[in-house]
């Protein structure tokens, strides 16, 4: 059976960036259909709400209307957003704006392929029917009613377990498993990769600080740039910070300090 192409839109005020991204898509194994592209955010604002888009690849810094401002004026948003920018300091604000992912220019082909793969996997897993109700709509209804608000269900050795997200201090990758460390000093080993856990917890503003670590910023005590960079958590854990994540943490602390 032929795989249905992902419907892609691109908005970037630099035409050569649009053309470069279009060429990148052509070289990937995931089929895509670019149904809209424009260097003009005002034209994009008028056209995008009319289109059946799966993913919008959106530049941040643009004249007249930046990427965040453009999204603020689209309601409702029926697609996922990947912010594409040369400035890593926008990463935190991107995720606060419910970004599906964040890409740095120049775009790395492996990162782009991974984003498309993640999107396909995420959406395929939410299309099963439960008694005639699409599963993702059922989950949305339950969350809106507060029945599992601020909880996630995780697979453990003998079934599933609910965890309160505000009790999770940090998560550590352990090959194809993840150890979730809780504020009471215990931990749970679950049969999901850290990448899968990150997709679940990003909406709760958890931060990926390293290829092995995902943290709850509510438990973040301090960030030190010495010795390669590390954070100290309230429970006492010292966790390394990846080189590409230092700008994200610096921006996080600056936003908090500004109140």
C-alpha positions as CSV (number, residue, x, y, z in Angstrom):
1,X,0.0,0.0,0.0
2,X,1.4,3.4,-0.9
3,X,2.2,5.6,2.0
4,X,0.3,8.8,2.2
5,X,2.6,11.8,2.0
6,X,2.8,14.2,4.9
7,X,1.3,17.6,4.0
8,X,3.9,20.2,4.7
9,X,3.8,24.1,4.8
10,X,6.9,26.3,5.1
11,X,7.0,29.9,6.1
12,X,10.4,31.7,6.1
13,X,11.2,35.2,5.1
14,X,14.4,34.0,3.4
15,X,13.5,32.4,0.1
16,X,16.8,30.5,-0.1
17,X,15.9,28.8,3.2
18,X,12.6,27.6,1.8
19,X,14.3,26.2,-1.3
20,X,17.0,24.5,0.8
21,X,14.3,22.9,3.0
22,X,12.4,21.8,-0.1
23,X,15.5,20.1,-1.4
24,X,16.1,18.4,2.0
25,X,12.6,16.9,1.9
26,X,13.3,15.5,-1.6
27,X,16.3,13.6,-0.2
28,X,14.4,11.9,2.7
29,X,12.7,8.5,2.7
30,X,9.5,9.8,4.2
31,X,7.2,11.0,1.5
32,X,6.0,14.6,1.8
33,X,3.8,17.0,-0.2
34,X,4.6,20.7,0.2
35,X,1.2,22.3,-0.2
36,X,2.2,25.8,0.8
37,X,5.4,27.9,1.1
38,X,5.8,31.6,1.4
39,X,8.4,34.2,2.6
40,X,5.6,36.5,3.6
41,X,4.1,35.8,7.1
42,X,1.0,38.0,6.4
43,X,0.1,35.9,3.3
44,X,0.8,32.8,5.4
45,X,-1.6,34.0,8.0
46,X,-4.4,34.4,5.5
47,X,-3.8,31.1,3.7
48,X,-2.7,28.5,6.3
49,X,-6.0,28.2,8.2
50,X,-7.7,27.1,4.9
51,X,-5.2,24.3,4.2
52,X,-5.1,20.6,5.4
53,X,-1.6,20.8,6.9
54,X,0.1,18.1,8.9
55,X,3.2,20.0,9.9
56,X,4.1,23.7,9.6
57,X,7.9,24.5,9.4
58,X,8.0,28.0,10.7
59,X,10.9,30.5,11.0
60,X,11.0,32.6,14.1
61,X,12.6,36.0,13.1
62,X,10.6,37.5,10.3
63,X,9.6,41.1,9.5
64,X,6.2,42.5,10.4
65,X,5.1,39.2,12.1
66,X,7.4,36.8,13.8
67,X,6.7,33.1,14.0
68,X,5.2,33.2,17.5
69,X,3.0,36.2,16.7
70,X,1.8,34.4,13.6
71,X,0.7,31.4,15.6
72,X,-1.0,33.6,18.2
73,X,-3.3,34.8,15.4
74,X,-4.3,31.3,14.2
75,X,-7.1,29.7,16.2
76,X,-7.6,26.9,16.3
77,X,-4.3,25.3,15.2
78,X,-5.1,22.0,13.6
79,X,-1.5,21.0,12.7
80,X,1.9,20.5,14.4
81,X,4.6,23.2,14.3
82,X,8.3,22.8,13.9
83,X,10.2,26.0,14.5
84,X,13.3,26.5,12.3
85,X,15.8,29.1,13.3
86,X,19.5,29.9,13.5
87,X,19.1,31.0,17.1
88,X,19.1,28.3,19.9
89,X,17.9,30.9,22.5
90,X,14.4,30.6,21.0
91,X,14.1,26.9,22.0
92,X,12.4,27.4,25.3
93,X,9.9,29.9,23.9
94,X,9.2,27.5,21.0
95,X,8.2,24.7,23.4
96,X,6.2,27.1,25.5
97,X,4.3,27.8,22.3
98,X,3.5,24.0,22.0
99,X,6.0,23.3,19.3
100,X,6.2,19.7,18.1
101,X,9.9,20.1,17.6
102,X,12.7,22.7,17.1
103,X,15.3,22.7,14.3
104,X,18.5,24.8,14.1
105,X,19.7,26.2,10.9
106,X,21.6,24.9,8.9
107,X,19.1,21.9,9.1
108,X,20.6,18.5,9.7
109,X,19.1,15.9,7.5
110,X,19.1,13.2,10.2
111,X,17.3,15.6,12.6
112,X,14.7,16.3,9.9
113,X,14.1,12.7,9.1
114,X,13.8,11.9,12.8
115,X,11.1,14.6,13.2
116,X,9.0,13.2,10.3
117,X,9.4,9.7,11.7
118,X,8.4,10.8,15.2
119,X,5.4,12.6,13.8
120,X,4.3,9.6,11.8
121,X,4.7,7.3,14.8
122,X,2.8,9.7,17.1
123,X,-0.1,10.1,14.8
124,X,-0.3,6.4,13.8
125,X,-0.6,5.4,17.5
126,X,-3.5,7.7,18.1
127,X,-5.8,6.7,15.3
128,X,-7.2,3.4,16.8
129,X,-10.9,3.3,17.6
130,X,-12.3,2.5,21.0
131,X,-16.0,1.7,20.9
132,X,-16.3,4.0,17.8
133,X,-14.5,6.9,19.5
134,X,-11.1,7.9,18.2
135,X,-8.7,7.2,21.0
136,X,-7.0,10.7,20.9
137,X,-10.4,12.4,21.2
138,X,-11.3,10.1,24.2
139,X,-8.0,11.0,25.9
140,X,-8.7,14.7,25.3
141,X,-12.1,14.4,26.8
142,X,-10.8,12.6,29.9
143,X,-8.1,15.2,30.4
144,X,-10.6,18.1,30.0
145,X,-12.8,16.5,32.6
146,X,-9.8,16.3,35.0
147,X,-10.0,12.6,35.5
148,X,-6.3,12.1,34.7
149,X,-5.1,15.7,34.8
150,X,-1.4,16.0,35.4
151,X,-1.0,12.2,35.3
152,X,0.7,9.9,32.8
153,X,0.3,6.2,32.4
154,X,3.6,4.3,32.1
155,X,4.2,0.6,31.2
156,X,5.9,-1.3,34.0
157,X,6.9,-5.0,34.2
158,X,3.5,-6.2,35.3
159,X,1.2,-3.7,33.6
160,X,0.7,0.0,33.8
161,X,1.1,2.6,36.5
162,X,-0.2,6.2,36.8
163,X,2.5,8.8,37.8
164,X,1.8,12.4,38.9
165,X,3.9,14.6,36.6
166,X,4.6,17.1,39.4
167,X,6.2,14.2,41.4
168,X,8.7,13.4,38.6
169,X,12.1,15.0,39.3
170,X,14.0,13.7,36.3
171,X,14.2,10.8,33.8
172,X,17.3,8.9,32.7
173,X,17.8,6.9,29.6
174,X,18.8,3.3,30.1
175,X,19.2,1.8,26.6
176,X,15.6,1.0,25.4
177,X,14.2,1.7,28.9
178,X,13.9,4.9,31.0
179,X,14.3,5.3,34.8
180,X,11.9,7.9,36.2
181,X,13.2,9.4,39.4
182,X,10.4,10.6,41.8
183,X,10.5,13.3,44.5
184,X,10.1,10.7,47.3
185,X,13.5,9.2,46.5
186,X,12.2,6.2,44.6
187,X,12.4,5.4,40.9
188,X,10.4,3.4,38.3
189,X,11.9,1.6,35.3
190,X,9.6,1.7,32.3
191,X,9.8,0.0,28.9
192,X,9.9,3.2,26.9
193,X,12.9,5.0,25.4
194,X,13.7,8.5,26.7
195,X,12.6,9.9,23.3
196,X,9.1,8.4,23.8
197,X,8.9,9.7,27.4
198,X,10.0,13.2,26.2
199,X,7.2,13.4,23.7
200,X,4.8,12.7,26.5
201,X,6.3,15.2,29.0
202,X,7.1,18.1,26.7
203,X,3.6,19.4,27.1
204,X,4.3,19.6,30.9
205,X,7.4,21.8,30.0
206,X,10.0,19.1,30.9
207,X,13.4,20.0,29.5
208,X,15.8,17.7,27.6
209,X,19.2,18.8,28.9
210,X,21.3,15.9,27.6
211,X,20.9,12.8,25.4
212,X,20.5,10.8,28.6
213,X,18.5,13.2,30.8
214,X,15.1,14.9,30.8
215,X,14.3,17.1,33.8
216,X,11.3,18.7,35.6
217,X,12.4,22.4,35.9
218,X,10.4,22.7,39.1
219,X,13.1,20.6,40.8
220,X,16.0,22.4,39.2
221,X,18.2,24.0,42.0
222,X,21.2,25.4,40.0
223,X,22.9,25.4,36.7
224,X,26.7,25.6,36.6
225,X,28.6,26.2,33.4
226,X,31.9,24.9,34.7
227,X,33.3,21.4,34.2
228,X,31.5,21.0,30.9
229,X,28.1,22.2,32.4
230,X,25.9,20.4,34.9
231,X,22.7,21.0,36.9
232,X,22.0,20.2,40.5
233,X,18.5,18.9,41.3
234,X,16.6,19.4,44.6
235,X,17.1,15.8,45.4
236,X,20.9,16.2,45.1
237,X,21.4,14.6,41.7
238,X,24.2,16.2,39.6
239,X,23.3,15.8,35.9
240,X,25.5,16.7,32.9
241,X,24.2,19.3,30.4
242,X,24.8,18.6,26.7
243,X,26.8,21.2,24.7
244,X,23.8,22.1,22.5
245,X,21.5,22.5,25.5
246,X,23.4,25.1,27.5
247,X,21.7,28.0,25.6
248,X,18.3,26.5,26.4
249,X,19.1,26.4,30.1
250,X,20.6,29.9,30.1
251,X,17.5,31.3,28.5
252,X,15.3,29.4,30.9
253,X,17.0,31.0,33.9
254,X,16.9,34.5,32.3
255,X,13.1,34.1,31.7
256,X,12.6,33.1,35.3
257,X,14.7,35.9,36.7
258,X,12.7,38.4,34.7
259,X,9.6,37.1,36.3
